[in-house]
């Protein structure tokens, strides 16, 4: 790993490495379907706080039928019944369903960005390795998107910091630098997200925590890096090129 690794990255990585997704995901989730209106989210949050429920994740979107779907996750392992009943009593709410949390279902995430062919190769290695770990009880998911253009890739890299449950980012391409390198610095320093990149032209390799020549191996190493049972540890590497 790089000598100038930010403290926030070290602390966050150690936390991710030491815990499985299932160990760090007590609590439950509720999916709420309601008619959209001003104050709906405030009413839900008020009901939760009144019952002593600490919300650690909220997601909302509007479906094809115009109804709002809201997912809330409660951090503590408490009974869900009182909160379910309270939310059902809120004006405009149609349905409330108890669900497992995203962390329990999809676990830690490896995000892969870049050129289509390279992304596919990295994903092949990551998915194969995640399968090996998940059979043994871990929950590691792999998300990919092929992105073209310096500005577009840089925007995608910055957006990784705003995603839920991200363990690590892999950059797969033939040429990356400029805005992309600056975006890598931002997510490492602001969010503590480590970055693996394929060996490529451009400056991004000098900003990544690990540079891997083989794309399939990069995918395997990305999963191993965030696995709590895998022996591979980014912080223990000498240098950053392999």
N, C-alpha and C positions, 0 to 999 in steps of 0.2 A: 504494500500500500504506500501511497505517497507520504513523504516525510512531513509535509505541512497539512496533514489531515486535520480538519477542524474538530474541536472538542465535541460539538453537537453531533457530529457524525459518529464519533467513537462511542459516545454514550448511547445513542439511539441504536447503533449496530449491536452493541453488547446486549442491550435489552432484548432486541429481536432474536439474537442468537441463543440467549439463555432460556427463552420461553417458547413452548409450542403455541400454536394458535388457540387450541382448545383450553390450555391452561390460563390464558390471559383474556378469556371471553366469557366471564360470568354474566348472568342477566338474560334478557329476552328482547325480542323485537315485536312491534305491533305494526301491521299494515292497516292504514286507515283510508277508506274511500269516502269522499265527501264532495259536495258542491262547493266550487271555489268561491271564496268571498274574503273581503278584508277582515282581518282579525282572527281568522281561523287558526293560524299557527300560534298566535298569542293565547288563544283559549286552550289549545292543547298543552302548551307549555305551562300555563297556569294550573291546570288540573294535575299535571305531573308534579309540579313543585309543591302543591298543596298536600299531596300524598307522600312527599318525601322521596320522589323518584328523581334520580339524576340522569338526564338524557346525555348520552355521549356521542350520538350520531342522529342527524335528521336529513332525510332526502325527500324531495317532493317533485312530482311531474304531473302534467295534464295528459290524459289519455285521449284516444280518438273520439270518445263520447262526451268530451268536455268535462268529465269528472276529475277531480284532483286525487292522486294517489300519494299518500304520505307514509314513509317508513320512519319510525322512531325506534331507537335502541336504548334500553335502560341498562346502565352499567352494573348495578348490583344484583345479586342473586336473591330477589325478593318475589313475593307472590304477584302474579300478573293480574289476577281477577279484579281487584279494586280499581286499577287504572283502566282496564278494559271497560268496566261498567261506567266509570266517570266520563270517558271519551264518547261512549255510545250516547250519552245524554247531551252532548254538545249539538247545538243547532247546525243543521246542514250535513251532519255525519250520517252516512248510509250504512256503513259496515266496518267492523273492527275484527281483525284476524290475528291470532297469536302466531308468531313465526320464530324460527331460530335466527340468530344474528348472522350477518354476512361473514364475520370472522370464523364462526363455527362451521359454516357451510363452505366458504371459499378460501378462508385462511389468509396467509401472507401472499402477496402478489409480486411476481416478476413481470416488469413491463419491458417490452422490446420495441424499439423505434428504429426506423431507417428504411433502406431500400428493400424492395420486395423479396428478391432472391436471397439476400443475406438474412433478412428477418425470418424467412421460412426455414433456413438452415439452423439459425440459433433456436428458433421455436422447437424444431425437431429434437434437439438435444435437451432443451429445458423440459419439454413435455415428457420425454422418455424418463428423465431423471425424477421428475415430480411424481410420475406414476409409481416408481420404485419406492419413494418415500411415503406417498399417500396410502399405499397398500399396508404399510406398517403403522398407520394411524395418524400421520401428519396431514395437514391441509395446506397445500401450496398450489396456487393457481398461476396460470401464465396468460398474459394479455398482450396482444400484438397489434401494431398498425403500421402499414407501409406509408411513409411520408416523403414527399419530394420537395426540394427547395430549402435553402438555408434558413430563411425567415420562418417557413412553415415548421421545419424540424425544431428550431429554437423555441417556437411557441409551444410545440408539443412537449418538449423537455420541461419547460417551465410549468406546464399544466400538470405534470407528474407530481409536483409538490402539493397539488390540491386534491389529488386522488386519495381515496380511503385505503388503508391497509398496505401501502406500497413498501416492499422490503428492499427492492433494488431495481435499478434501471440498466438495461443493456442497449448500447447504441451500435447498430449494425449497418455498415455502409462502406463505400470506397473512398469518400472524401468528405470530411467534416471539419469545420473550423469557424473562425469569426464569431458570429452571433451564437452559434451552437456551443462553442467553448465557453462563452460568457454565461450562457444559460446553465451549463453543467456546473460552473462555479457557484451560481446562485442556489441551485437545489442542494448542493453539498453543504454550503455554508448556512443557508436559511432553514432547510428542512432536515438536514442530516441524512440525506439519501445517497448511498454509495452508487458509483457508476462504473460499469464494465463496458469497454469499447473494443470492437475488433481492431486489429492492426490495420491502419489505413492512412492515406495521405491527409494532410491538414493538421491543425494544431490540437484537435480534441484529445488525442492520445496523451498529451502532456498534462491534461486537466482531469483525466480519469483515474480512478483508484486502481484499476487493473486493466491491462491490455492483453488480449488473447488473439493468437493468430488464427486458430481454427474456429469457425463459427459454431459447429456442433459442440465442441469442447466448451465454448463460451457459455452456451445454454446450460450445459451440465454443471459448470462451475457456478453459475448464477444461482441455481437451485441449492447446490451444496453450501453456498455461502450464507444463505438465510435459514437453512435447516438447523433445528436445535439439536439434532442427533448427529449431523454430519461433522466430521473432524476438520473439514476445510474452514479456515478462519481468515478473512481478509486482513485483519489487524496483525496477523503473525507473518505475513509475506515479507520477504526481503526484495525491495524493488517493486515495480508494477508492470513489467513486461514478461509475458510467457508465451 
